[in-house]
Structure formats: C-alpha cells, structure tokens
Amino acid sequence: MEKTYTDEFLLNVSNFGILGYSVEKIIDLTDPPDVEQFRIDFSTPGTLVYKSYRKGKTTGEYSLDKDLFDKATKGHDSLSNTLLYERVNKKRIDNKISENFGT
C-alpha cells in the first residue's frame, strides 16, 4: 500500500527528478522513514512518488531541450544545434527500445 508523503517531500522528489538522480541517491538525500516502501512507490506507476519523479524528470529534459533549441535557433550556436540533434536522436532510439522491449 502506498505510503502518504508530504507535499514538501514530493516536491523534493520532483526536484531530484529534474536532476535525474537515481532512487538510491534520493533515498540518501531524503532518508524516507520506510526505505523499502519508498522503493516500491518509486517504481510503481500511478503512485504520487512515481508521478512526482517522472514530472521532474520530464521537466528537466524539456528545460534542457528548450534551452538548446533557443540557443541553436535564435543564437545560431552550432554547438547547441549539434547537442540538440544528438539528444533528439538518442530519444528516438530510446523510445524505439522502450516500445520494442518495454524498458
């Protein structure tokens, strides 16, 4: 059964998601009272912890992509353009792997 977490705790999980931290790093930094339940909640789609982390992770990815896009298009920065191109291609590959193998 999913544990109840405070809004502040869930915000921290979201912020760690922005940075792409692993579940182990999050445990080290937040010291949840029930570590095993936290691991379960973290990996179970639909739980508040899972959704908070995914929202943070997606926000972080979007922010980086948007920044690279702005620099590449508005600033005509060739390095940002290359990095954005590489990120987009990696996402396509990752999405295909996920579709085919469910990872």
N, C-alpha and C positions, 0 to 999 in steps of 0.2 A: 504494500500500500504506500502510495506517495506520501512523503513527509511534507509538512507545512513549513514553508520558508518565508522569512520576512521580505518585504519589498526591497530593503537595503541589500540583503543577501543576494536576491535575484538580480539586482542592478549590478552588483559586483560580478556575478557570473556572466552577465551580458558584456560587461567591460572586458573581462578576460577573454570572452569570445571574440571581441573586436581584435584583440592581440593574437588570437589563435592559440591560446595556451591549452595544454593538454589537461585532461581530467586530473592527473597526478599533481601538476603544478597548482591547479585550482584548489585541490584538497590541501596542499601545503600552505597556501596563502589564506584560505578561509577557515581551515580547521573545523569542518562541519561536525556536529555532535555525533552523528551516525554515519561514518565514512562509507560503510557498505551500502546503506540505503541511498546515500548520495550518488554512489557509482551506478546503482540501479536506475535512479531517477534521471541521471545524466544521459544514460544510454537508451531510455525508453521514450519513443516518440509520443508526444502529447502531454508529457509532464511539464510542469512550469519550468523546471531546471533545464530540460531539453530545449524547450521553446526559447527560453532566455538566452541560452548559449548560442543557438542557431541564429537568433535575431542579431546578436552581437557579431557573430562571425560574418554574416551576410552584410551587415552594416560596414564592417571593416573592409571587406572586399570591395564593396561599392565605392567607399570613400577613396580607396587607393586607385581603383579604375577610373573614377571621375577625375581625380587629380591628374593622373597620367593623360587622360583624354584631353583635358583642358590645356595642359602644357604642350601636348603634341599638336593640337589644332589651333589654339589661339597663340601659343608662344612659338610655334614652329620648332619645337625642341625635338631633334632627331632621336636622342637617347630615350625620351619619354615615348616617342612613337614606337621604337623598337621594343621597349619593355611592355607597352600595352599590347602590341601584336603578339608577343610571346605569351603573355597572360591569357589573352583570348584563345589562342591555340591550345594552351595547356588545359583551359576549362573545357574546350570541346572534347579533347581526349579524355579528360576525367569524367565528363558526362557520359561519353560513349561506354567507358569501362563500367560506370555505375549502372547504365541501362542494361548492359550485357551480363554483368556478373553480380549486380545488386550490392555493391560495396559502397 
